Amino acid sequence: MRASALMLLSAVSLSACAAPATRISSGLQRYGLDEGRADCVGNRLQSDLSLGQLQQLGRAAAAYRQGDTTPGALTVGDLLRVAGELKDPAIALSVGKAAAGCGVLP
């Protein structure tokens, strides 16, 4: 499955009317993930990570694909690598748990 860096960036620009889980889920669905698994990932990341951590992950994912020939595509493997490179091990753990628990493994 492919996710998008844009999905993660949507978590950065949260509006008052949409919870992070909803924004993450919507982004994942736009890039091909079925609603059930997208909702699962969104809910898990929202419950496990703070807004600051979600923003940090979104910025790192966007930077990871900068200059790439397919900057809108971010695979689950890419996302796991990005999360693993951050200084906050809780982010990598949460992304891995969400991917595994929701059946969205590379």
N, C-alpha and C positions, 0 to 999 in steps of 0.2 A: 504494500500500500504506500502511496505517496501522500505526504502531508505538505503543507506549505509554510514557509517562514512567515507568510502573511497571517496564517492562523495564529501563530504565536504573537505576532505584533498586535493582533486584535486584542489580546489580553492586556497589552500595554495601554491601549486607548479605551479603557472601560468607561462606559457612560453610567449615569446613575440608575438607568432603567434596566440594565442588563448585568446579570451576575457573571463573574469570570467563567464559570462552567458553561453557561449558555454561549458566550462569545467563542470559547475554545471549540465547543461542539459544532457551532455553525461554521466556523472556519474549516474544521476537519471534513465536514459534510460537503462543503464547496469543492473540496479537492478529492472527493471520491470515497471517503470512508462512510460506511453505512451509519444510520442514525443511532442505533443501539450502541455500537462500539464508540462512536464519537461522543455520545452522552456519557458513557462510562469513563473515558479518558478525561473529559472536561470535569466531571464530578470528582474524580480522584485527585486531579491536580489542584483543583480549587480547595479541597479539604486538606491536602497535604502541604501546600505551599502558600506562603504569604503573597500579597500583591507585589511586594518588592522582589520576591524570588521569581514570580511569573514575569515581571518586567525584565529582570536580569536574563532569564532564559530567552525571552523574545528578542532582546538586543543581541545576544550572542548568536542566536539562530540567524538573524538578519545579516550579521557581519560574516558569518561562516560562508554564506552563499554570495557575498559581494564579489563582483567581477566574474562570476560563473556564467557559462553560456546558457544555463537554465536556472536563473536566479529565483524563479517562482516555485521551484521544486525542492522539497526537502524530504528525503526519505526518513523512515523511522530509524534506520541505522545512523543517518546523519544526526538526527535529533539526539540519539543516545550518546554519540561522540561529543556533540556540543555540550550536553549536560555534564558529561564526564570531565570536560576540560575546565569547568567552572570551579571556583575555589570553595563553593558551598556543596559539600557532599550530599546534603539532604535533597538538593535538586536532582542530582543524578539518580539517587535512590528512588525518588518519587516518580521520575519519568520511566525508569525501568520497571517499577512495580505497576504503574498504570499501563504500560505497553503489554507486559506479561499478563496482568490480571484482566485486561480487556481484549486479549487475543489480537493485538496489533504488533506482532513481532516481525522483525525484518526477515 
